[in-house]
Amino acid sequence: MDILLTNDDGIHSIGICALYESLKTEGHRVTVVAPSGERSAVGHALTISDPIKVKKIFREGREFGWAVNGTPADCIKLAVNVLLDRRPDLVISGINRGANVGINVLYSGTVSAATEAAILGIKAIAISIDSFSDLNYCYAAFVAKDIAKWFCKTDIKCRAINVNIPSLPAHKISGIKVTRQSTNSFNEKFEKRVDPRGNIYFWQCASFPKEIEKDTDIYWLKKGFITITPIKFDLTDYSCITKFFPPKIN
């Protein structure tokens, strides 16, 4: 397969390198087009007020990919429309540090890259690990390789999936669950601090709610399962279309 890799942690992150090596050993044609630096939580942002610069990146004397000074969504658009000589069969975004579950999905640059690929008609996978330290990228890359093979063979009409892996040793993984996204909101919290010059600033310290909806991505991830959530970019609330009556405009 022709596979395009991207992420929101930057082209030099360990996660994207682990994915690259895992997929190359399977014989896939792999191209990397990723942000030049950290772009976490930028959502589906696009660069429209500044030029987008691209730089070739080499690792161990080999061409590795393109670094883009834009967002994950920029990377997908630029790759498909300019940089690649043919459309990829699959886009994989990750491996992300930290889970992308629940409402987090809306803020995630990792997931938005996969969503952008889906908009362009390309199957896509976003993959994340539920940890910010001691991450087992080797196991996550192994899982991603197998899920990619399965997803491309399935005839289900789904263009994008969001995959999250527990931060556990492989033998402690409970299994795989295909599940829905939790819609519980964060417990919002901002920690107030003062710098040495007396200026006030804040750190965002939001956390997931203590009571977690059952049978959701957050619920099963915390139970030790790898979660797969089919996602789409249509935000229409179909349940309300027939209930709303257009307002009268005078």
C-alpha positions, 0 to 999 in steps of 0.5 A: 500500500501507499501510506501517508504518515503525519501527526501533531507532535512533529516530524522528529517525534518517536511515535511517527518514527516507530510507525514508519519503521513498522510499516516499512518492514511490511513492504509498504511505500511510506511517505512522511509529511508532518509538522516541523514542530509540536502542533498539539490541540490545534484541531482542524486549523489551517494556515491561511495568513502566512506562507507554508514552508516545506523542508526535506528531512533526512534520518541516518542518511536516508530521506525520511519526509517533509517537515511543514511549518503548518498544522496537521490538516495543512500537511494532508492538503499539501501532501495530497495536492502537491508533494505526492506523485499519487494519492495514498491508499491510507493516511495514518496520523500518530502515534500521539502522546496522550489519548484522544478520546471523548471531547478531546477528539474535537481539539486534537490535531492528530484526529483532525489530520485523519478527518482531513484525509477522510474529507479528501476521500482517503481512508485514515486512522488516528492512533494514540497512546493513553500516556505522556511518559513511558510509552510503548511505541513499539507495541503501538506501531505493531497494533497500528500495522495490523489495524491498518491491514484490517481497515483497508480490507473491510468493505464497511463504508467508513473513511476514518477511525480513531484508535486509542491504546492503553498504556499497559504491557502487551500481555495486560491488554484486555482486547479490542472494542469498537465503541462510540465517543464519549460526550461528557465535558471536561472538568474545567480548571485553570491554575493561576500563577504569578511570574517573577515580574508580578504578571498573572498567567494561567495553566489549563488543568482540565481533566475528564469527569469522575463519572464516565459514560459506560460503553464509550471510548473513555470507559473501555480504554480505562478498562484496558481495551484498545478502542476503535471509534468510527468518526466522520466530519458531518456535524449535522444533528439529524434528530433536530432537522424535522423538529425545527421550524424556520423563523419568520423574517420580517 
